[in-house]
Amino acid sequence: MIRKFLVLILAFLCMSGTIIAQSPWRKGEMQVIVPIEQPAINDFARLVSGLGINSELAGDFIRCYITPDEANALKEAGIDFQTEIADLNAWSAMFGTSGVPSGYYTVEELNEIADSLALHFPDICTIHSLGTATGFYQLLAMKISDNSSIDENEAEVMFDGGIHGDEVGGPENMIRFARDLCLQYGSDPLITNLVDSREIWIYYCVNPYGRSNMTRYNGNGVDINRDCGYMWNNEGNSPSAFSQPETKAYRKLLTENQFVIHCSYHSGTEYISYPWSYRADHSPDHAIHDNLASLYADNSGYSGIPYGQGFTGMYAINGSTKDFGYGALGSISWSVEISVDKQPPASQIGTYYLRNKPSMLKMVEYAGYGICGTVTDSVTGEALPANIFIDNLFPVTSDPVYGDYHKFLLPGNYNIRIVASGYETRTITGVAISAMLATEINIALSPVEDNRFARRLISCQIPNNNFNDEGNTPAALGPPDNQRYSIGRNGYVIIDLGDTLTDGTGPEVIVFENDVTPEGYLLYAGQTLDGPWVLMGTGTGNAEFDLLETMLPSARYLKIKDDGDGQSQVADAGFDLDAIEGILHLPPVDSTGFITGIVYSVELQTPVQGATVVCGNRIAISDEHGGFIIEADTGSVEICGEFPQLFMYDCDTVAVTPGDTLFHDLYLRVQEGIHAMTPEKESFIVFPNPADNFTNITPYGNHKILNCSVFNLSGQVQQCGLAFPGNHTLNINTSALTPGVYFIRILTDEHPETFKLLIQR
């Protein structure tokens, strides 16, 4: 495991910018049950939607998590409820430092078991770090396969648990399943065959903060099963789609793999819940979901566990993981509620796992049935990232490295359309699919100069939903085909072009609308999945846009937002998007080249995410691995990197050859004696920074320091020795602080100010 110091720094680099909650539940939050059979139950549904109350169906009642104000609103509406837990914060505190009921694994114990499996079964089990969660916990997933350290042409399946931290059964199921796969590999023929022929991902604790504090929420007080981007709608305290580090990591895992089946484990009832959760209409893959849910139920140890669509079978939610996994990525994605009790007695842990294990193995098995194959370049034979449309089902993608694709299908005959940017679209008709077999269809596509269109939908919102429109999001992908996705009045959609656009002569983006009445919208460009979004311009109907308007050197992601005209609850509300074309401009070989590399911290010896890289008038931001690529003029140029949050900065001079890409890493150093700045003037000198056992703070001018407090990244006040010689210079004894990043809050006779201090030894 990574040393605590590095974990702390990496956590800071991955912080979402929100303030970490000071208690695991909202102030005064209580757990209540609302009987379904009561006269005011229809008013309850309205209040749940209007107030954003977290609720879930559990048999003949609805379990809710409400604050005192929300409780008063229910009482005023005449809604009866019974209190199960009067003070959830006090209830969480009862579990002490272990964070979970007696007999359950702590987060640390889950990690230790995962580490042990990877250590003792290195050929079939590897640990993959997905980032850092709120509370500075590592997010870790296991991959179990015969060659788990590499990606192969094999069907992929994913299991996850613990997205709601107080639902403790999911992580227990995950870690036991991983252990059985490893221990029984080589002795159990079924498990051996599945591990050899599938890639099995086990994300065993999605919300480690929640599990360690026995709360539904993450460390920012957000229900992260309402924070995913597909039809996000501001529920569960989520401020924006994929706002949290946990959901960013979740998105990364799902988008970088091609999961045929994705099962997420919960507690609070017994039910298999599949898309849609945000609307009552059946999804195009409803029959497939229903068939596999029936298979799961029949092979489980439950006596008739029910299954069905989440919206109608359980409760309506937006921003769920299952709707994102299916709606954006085409996975057969669902949640499995494994127990009525959220925290069953520890004696029942094994019972619930054994009820689910046979079904989990069936899902791994069936992930390899249906259709599979590779998509390649007909000239070079290289693998291609492509979208595979099968009849009217939601599309799946091929692996960009190996070109393989996999989708479970029911027996029958299907038509397949394969779409890849820069290649001719190909259609294959009458593909026969048999039960419990995999039909292999390998496809070679011919390259063309143009034809670069949206590859993937990342996020979308139709405010308050619009059930009068079909929500046909796949229509936004690929070239114009007279199919539309109506993005909703004031709605938006975020698109991954797959190719990075650079500014050149003429437009870089063409937006296509197929409606007879042109409608208005705004187009934004961004260099990451989450922006920042820079306006390219406004358009009506079909329109062209120039990247020059944004002053960005490049962009891969586009956001289209409706202008708000018209009605919201009608068919085809909002802008009707048919396609987005990206026009690639290659730089002149005699004037520019590129520089690519990784930004490192010299002191920390780690890559730096979010560093600003500057070369001339061009700017790039390092990605989650510290990687960057930036266009540069040819000849001798200066390239600089900066990460002001940790006072890091450095520059190098390099030689760029016309038309070539130079590989050059940047090593940023923490600068000594950093001046804290106000918008008007320099106000403090902090030296040394980074500090070891002490640091001095001296204000400019004659200002006096009246008070000082030191906080860690969680907002907790730290004990430091403070001395005020003449109330002018402040001496801080930092010898008791562990290495990491801290905030110092200074109060002077002029104004308060906050800045950062790095402790390093």
Summary of the structure (lengths in Angstrom):
residues: 761
radius of gyration: 27.1
end to end distance: 19.7
largest distance: 87.2
contacts: 2685
relative contact order: 0.08
helix: 21%
strand: 37%
